[in-house]
């Protein structure tokens, strides 16, 4: 690795890690400190990172994962910068239980004991807005629509630059296109094991924001930045493999879906309300999870329509997978993937049967019809989702006491700040009326 760093003429190294909200943090070191980082780790003060350590236990150690090494292609060649994604350890070398990456690794290890490998393939949507006087705005950069191209889609060149940068960083890009809303875009990269994919999600967001800024634009993964148009989702495609074969596929079963896949779906649906706290972590997330804007709000599964929370895409064989459509790209991918996997594994262990496949368009069903079909809804706000999460023993156990307490504290503070603020809508509605 040291030879690789020298060959790449790297001058600085960023040691990156994720806080419990999924925000990427880093410590920069000169390349001459690479050997120390790779052998002993680099210490840092965890008390300044939200949801990390308390003051009295603040010393932490960053240990780079060698497989995550990449040169940042947008930095100048004469002062090249590389990065590693790191695992967070305590000074005695034990993994820090508040590290989201550790929580995912621990959950993947539990699945591996059953012989399973968990693969994920997220589809991240984002908006590109204009910068005005050096500040981000919500002014559209283009007025294109779904699958539009230049001259309507003025962001083609920016998407190209993002894709070229990601490709240089080792991504295998599968597709990119303009999304439904104005100035909204999607770039899809190849699925992989959940740990690598979570690393790719935080890298994708970091790289996209950087390339956009270099083009004098602001990229945002905020779930619902503009009222009245579609929000941004992060549909997560999931599959389990065992002995090199897709465990969700059974050529002789109804819909060619194995018992394992059906139990997995049942587990995810059983914990859908509490998964929502992790997969949709902001007050704004719930402005997207409303009927009428393509976002799933009904707890059901289907192999035939996109109105259900869990969809089974058409491909079979090794491509058999389920798609959880509720997460948005503000989520912490490590905690989101760990929560989905833990719920699915519980369904497999307990052989839970899913409800009937919802073949009708759920958006067009009446409330009475949905009740008759036993179709429940996702939480309508952050504090309700947080309550479901705190009452969910499985997910609290998966995340561990440290992260659970941190998530609860963040949700309560954010909700309290939101509910006590006076919003422009209230002034517009009430100021002259009363």
ChimeraX attribute file (.defattr): number of C-alpha atoms within 10 A of each C-alpha:
attribute: neighborCount
match mode: 1-to-1
recipient: residues
	/A:1	12
	/A:2	12
	/A:3	8
	/A:4	10
	/A:5	20
	/A:6	12
	/A:7	9
	/A:8	15
	/A:9	17
	/A:10	21
	/A:11	17
	/A:12	20
	/A:13	26
	/A:14	22
	/A:15	24
	/A:16	22
	/A:17	25
	/A:18	23
	/A:19	19
	/A:20	26
	/A:21	22
	/A:22	22
	/A:23	16
	/A:24	16
	/A:25	13
	/A:26	16
	/A:27	14
	/A:28	13
	/A:29	16
	/A:30	12
	/A:31	20
	/A:32	14
	/A:33	13
	/A:34	19
	/A:35	12
	/A:36	11
	/A:37	19
	/A:38	17
	/A:39	10
	/A:40	14
	/A:41	23
	/A:42	22
	/A:43	17
	/A:44	14
	/A:45	15
	/A:46	20
	/A:47	16
	/A:48	12
	/A:49	15
	/A:50	14
	/A:51	21
	/A:52	22
	/A:53	19
	/A:54	14
	/A:55	11
	/A:56	7
	/A:57	13
	/A:58	17
	/A:59	16
	/A:60	23
	/A:61	25
	/A:62	26
	/A:63	25
	/A:64	25
	/A:65	13
	/A:66	13
	/A:67	10
	/A:68	16
	/A:69	20
	/A:70	18
	/A:71	21
	/A:72	20
	/A:73	17
	/A:74	15
	/A:75	11
	/A:76	9
	/A:77	13
	/A:78	9
	/A:79	10
	/A:80	19
	/A:81	25
	/A:82	22
	/A:83	21
	/A:84	22
	/A:85	26
	/A:86	23
	/A:87	21
	/A:88	29
	/A:89	22
	/A:90	17
	/A:91	17
	/A:92	8
	/A:93	14
	/A:94	10
	/A:95	17
	/A:96	20
	/A:97	20
	/A:98	22
	/A:99	24
	/A:100	26
	/A:101	27
	/A:102	21
	/A:103	23
	/A:104	25
	/A:105	15
	/A:106	16
	/A:107	20
	/A:108	21
	/A:109	14
	/A:110	15
	/A:111	18
	/A:112	14
	/A:113	9
	/A:114	11
	/A:115	12
	/A:116	21
	/A:117	22
	/A:118	20
	/A:119	21
	/A:120	24
	/A:121	23
	/A:122	29
	/A:123	22
	/A:124	23
	/A:125	24
	/A:126	28
	/A:127	28
	/A:128	28
	/A:129	22
	/A:130	23
	/A:131	20
	/A:132	13
	/A:133	7
	/A:134	10
	/A:135	10
	/A:136	17
	/A:137	15
	/A:138	16
	/A:139	14
	/A:140	17
	/A:141	20
	/A:142	20
	/A:143	15
	/A:144	23
	/A:145	18
	/A:146	14
	/A:147	13
	/A:148	16
	/A:149	14
	/A:150	11
	/A:151	11
	/A:152	13
	/A:153	22
	/A:154	17
	/A:155	25
	/A:156	18
	/A:157	12
	/A:158	17
	/A:159	21
	/A:160	12
	/A:161	18
	/A:162	20
	/A:163	25
	/A:164	14
	/A:165	19
	/A:166	21
	/A:167	14
	/A:168	15
	/A:169	20
	/A:170	13
	/A:171	17
	/A:172	14
	/A:173	15
	/A:174	11
	/A:175	11
	/A:176	16
	/A:177	20
	/A:178	26
	/A:179	21
	/A:180	19
	/A:181	20
	/A:182	22
	/A:183	24
	/A:184	29
	/A:185	26
	/A:186	21
	/A:187	21
	/A:188	18
	/A:189	23
	/A:190	15
	/A:191	21
	/A:192	18
	/A:193	17
	/A:194	25
	/A:195	21
	/A:196	15
	/A:197	21
	/A:198	24
	/A:199	17
	/A:200	23
	/A:201	23
	/A:202	22
	/A:203	17
	/A:204	21
	/A:205	19
	/A:206	14
	/A:207	21
	/A:208	25
	/A:209	19
	/A:210	17
	/A:211	20
	/A:212	22
	/A:213	16
	/A:214	13
	/A:215	15
	/A:216	16
	/A:217	24
	/A:218	24
	/A:219	25
	/A:220	23
	/A:221	23
	/A:222	21
	/A:223	29
	/A:224	22
	/A:225	19
	/A:226	16
	/A:227	9
	/A:228	11
	/A:229	14
	/A:230	21
	/A:231	28
	/A:232	30
	/A:233	29
	/A:234	25
	/A:235	22
	/A:236	25
	/A:237	21
	/A:238	25
	/A:239	27
	/A:240	28
	/A:241	18
	/A:242	14
	/A:243	9
	/A:244	10
	/A:245	13
	/A:246	21
	/A:247	22
	/A:248	27
	/A:249	24
	/A:250	18
	/A:251	12
	/A:252	9
	/A:253	10
	/A:254	9
	/A:255	13
	/A:256	15
	/A:257	21
	/A:258	19
	/A:259	19
	/A:260	22
	/A:261	26
	/A:262	22
	/A:263	24
	/A:264	32
	/A:265	29
	/A:266	26
	/A:267	26
	/A:268	27
	/A:269	25
	/A:270	18
	/A:271	23
	/A:272	28
	/A:273	24
	/A:274	26
	/A:275	29
	/A:276	28
	/A:277	28
	/A:278	29
	/A:279	25
	/A:280	27
	/A:281	29
	/A:282	23
	/A:283	17
	/A:284	18
	/A:285	29
	/A:286	21
	/A:287	17
	/A:288	29
	/A:289	26
	/A:290	16
	/A:291	13
	/A:292	13
	/A:293	12
	/A:294	17
	/A:295	23
	/A:296	26
	/A:297	24
	/A:298	23
	/A:299	23
	/A:300	27
	/A:301	28
	/A:302	21
	/A:303	17
	/A:304	16
	/A:305	17
	/A:306	21
	/A:307	25
	/A:308	29
	/A:309	25
	/A:310	28
	/A:311	24
	/A:312	24
	/A:313	17
	/A:314	12
	/A:315	9
	/A:316	17
	/A:317	15
	/A:318	15
	/A:319	13
	/A:320	23
	/A:321	27
	/A:322	25
	/A:323	23
	/A:324	24
	/A:325	23
	/A:326	26
	/A:327	31
	/A:328	34
	/A:329	27
	/A:330	25
	/A:331	27
	/A:332	26
	/A:333	32
	/A:334	28
	/A:335	28
	/A:336	25
	/A:337	27
	/A:338	28
	/A:339	28
	/A:340	24
	/A:341	28
	/A:342	26
	/A:343	25
	/A:344	26
	/A:345	25
	/A:346	19
	/A:347	25
	/A:348	20
	/A:349	13
	/A:350	11
	/A:351	16
	/A:352	19
	/A:353	16
	/A:354	19
	/A:355	15
	/A:356	11
	/A:357	13
	/A:358	20
	/A:359	15
	/A:360	13
	/A:361	13
	/A:362	22
	/A:363	17
	/A:364	10
	/A:365	12
	/A:366	10
	/A:367	12
	/A:368	9
	/A:369	12
	/A:370	17
	/A:371	11
	/A:372	9
	/A:373	14
	/A:374	13
	/A:375	17
	/A:376	14
	/A:377	15
	/A:378	21
	/A:379	21
	/A:380	18
	/A:381	20
	/A:382	23
	/A:383	21
	/A:384	17
	/A:385	23
	/A:386	25
	/A:387	17
	/A:388	20
	/A:389	24
	/A:390	18
	/A:391	11
	/A:392	15
	/A:393	10
	/A:394	17
	/A:395	23
	/A:396	18
	/A:397	12
	/A:398	20
	/A:399	26
	/A:400	14
	/A:401	13
	/A:402	17
	/A:403	24
	/A:404	20
	/A:405	15
	/A:406	16
	/A:407	22
	/A:408	17
	/A:409	14
	/A:410	19
	/A:411	22
	/A:412	15
	/A:413	12
	/A:414	15
	/A:415	17
	/A:416	12
	/A:417	10
	/A:418	13
	/A:419	10
	/A:420	8
	/A:421	10
	/A:422	9
	/A:423	10
	/A:424	8
	/A:425	9
	/A:426	10
	/A:427	11
	/A:428	10
	/A:429	10
	/A:430	9
	/A:431	9
	/A:432	7
	/A:433	7
	/A:434	5
